[in-house]
Amino acid sequence: MITNQLISEIKKKQSFLCIGLDVDLNKIPPYLLDTEDPIFEFNKAIINATHHLCVAYKPNTAFYEAYGLKGWKALEKTITYLNTHHPEIFTIADAKRGDIGNTSTMYAKAFFEDLAFDSVTVAPYMGKDSVEPFLAFKDKHTIMLALTSNKGAFDFQTKTIDNKEVYKHVLETSKGWANSENLMYVVGATKAEYLADIRQIIPDSFLLVPGVGAQGGNLQDVCKYGMNNSVGLLINSSRGIIYASNSDDFAEAAANKALELKKAMASELSHYFKS
Ligand SMILES: O=C(O)c1cc(=O)[nH]c(=O)n1[C@@H]1O[C@H](COP(=O)(O)O)[C@@H](O)[C@H]1O
């Protein structure tokens, strides 16, 4: 998917919500455990109930890898279901990969070709030659960790080297990499106040912003400091939406939570994009 399609979908739906499909079998309604593929059944019900409210879905691969072959099959069925029934929706494989060049190429093939995701999350630690293989894929996006939502972000990412924080080096340096127009960046919603500085370095890039909901990030602050002329934000919530209920009404409860966030987003859009 090209970025302009994502932007027009955001404008059409008045939403820049990304729903995280982080499926934990201990948290889903117990009756689903009797079905042949509980993870896929759960995802399908959530997608059917929420697809009109969001513009992206982000399965975190950890929640599938943890269940071995069955988990990976459920991930494959989920992305195929999305690509078949909702091709307009942006898909993110949250896998946080990155390795020496030839290995990164194989990771990229796994997520872009075999599973046909629109994007994959990547860690920048191994540098240019570990990320460029992902960027080489046309009309695919590489979402690189910049400033993450967790406490550990302060261990390395905010440390100063040559008078500049490491996460700023990541942003600046990566702008010069081949096909850098295919880059998006992760910035945690819990670090909204850093977004003003971040926008100075990458004014035009899309940002994936996780951490609203269960981690306590604030939507209004993220918009205040992070929104650009093309919106430029995908705000993710996983647990706060998909585990709103673990009874028969789980999909409806998830849709209600997604609707709350979507309404708050529509209100931000009307504030920043007055017609
Ligand atoms: O790359 C991510 O998506 C990510 C980066 C980050 O800095 N913080 C973060 O929470 N995430 C992911 O975003 C999701 C957040 O989930 P909730 O806290 O349940 O909304 C999880 O899949 C995390 O792995």
The ligand as an SDF file (V2000), in Angstrom:
LIG
                    3D

 24 25  0  0  0  0  0  0  0  0999 V2000
    6.5450   -1.5090   18.1150 O   0  0  0  0  0  0  0  0  0  0  0  0
    5.5470   -1.4640   18.8430 C   0  0  0  0  0  0  0  0  0  0  0  0
    4.4200   -1.6260   18.3970 O   0  0  0  0  0  0  0  0  0  0  0  0
    5.7310   -1.0920   20.2490 C   0  0  0  0  0  0  0  0  0  0  0  0
    6.7530   -0.1920   20.5130 C   0  0  0  0  0  0  0  0  0  0  0  0
    6.7920    0.4290   21.7710 C   0  0  0  0  0  0  0  0  0  0  0  0
    7.6120    1.3110   22.0010 O   0  0  0  0  0  0  0  0  0  0  0  0
    5.8840    0.0850   22.7120 N   0  0  0  0  0  0  0  0  0  0  0  0
    4.9090   -0.8500   22.4790 C   0  0  0  0  0  0  0  0  0  0  0  0
    4.0820   -1.0830   23.3800 O   0  0  0  0  0  0  0  0  0  0  0  0
    4.8660   -1.5040   21.2680 N   0  0  0  0  0  0  0  0  0  0  0  0
    3.8800   -2.5800   21.0170 C   0  0  0  0  0  0  0  0  0  0  0  0
    2.5740   -2.0110   20.9780 O   0  0  0  0  0  0  0  0  0  0  0  0
    1.6220   -2.8600   21.6240 C   0  0  0  0  0  0  0  0  0  0  0  0
    1.0600   -2.1370   22.8340 C   0  0  0  0  0  0  0  0  0  0  0  0
    0.0430   -2.8810   23.4130 O   0  0  0  0  0  0  0  0  0  0  0  0
   -0.9460   -2.3080   24.5450 P   0  0  0  0  0  0  0  0  0  0  0  0
   -0.0850   -1.7310   25.6170 O   0  0  0  0  0  0  0  0  0  0  0  0
   -1.6840   -3.5450   24.9790 O   0  0  0  0  0  0  0  0  0  0  0  0
   -1.8260   -1.2900   23.8890 O   0  0  0  0  0  0  0  0  0  0  0  0
    2.3790   -4.1510   21.9450 C   0  0  0  0  0  0  0  0  0  0  0  0
    2.2560   -5.0410   20.8450 O   0  0  0  0  0  0  0  0  0  0  0  0
    3.8180   -3.6890   22.0800 C   0  0  0  0  0  0  0  0  0  0  0  0
    4.7370   -4.7130   21.7630 O   0  0  0  0  0  0  0  0  0  0  0  0
  1  2  2  0
  2  3  1  0
  2  4  1  0
  4  5  2  0
  4 11  1  0
  5  6  1  0
  6  7  2  0
  6  8  1  0
  8  9  1  0
  9 10  2  0
  9 11  1  0
 11 12  1  0
 12 13  1  0
 12 23  1  0
 13 14  1  0
 14 15  1  0
 14 21  1  0
 15 16  1  0
 16 17  1  0
 17 18  2  0
 17 19  1  0
 17 20  1  0
 21 22  1  0
 21 23  1  0
 23 24  1  0
M  END
$$$$
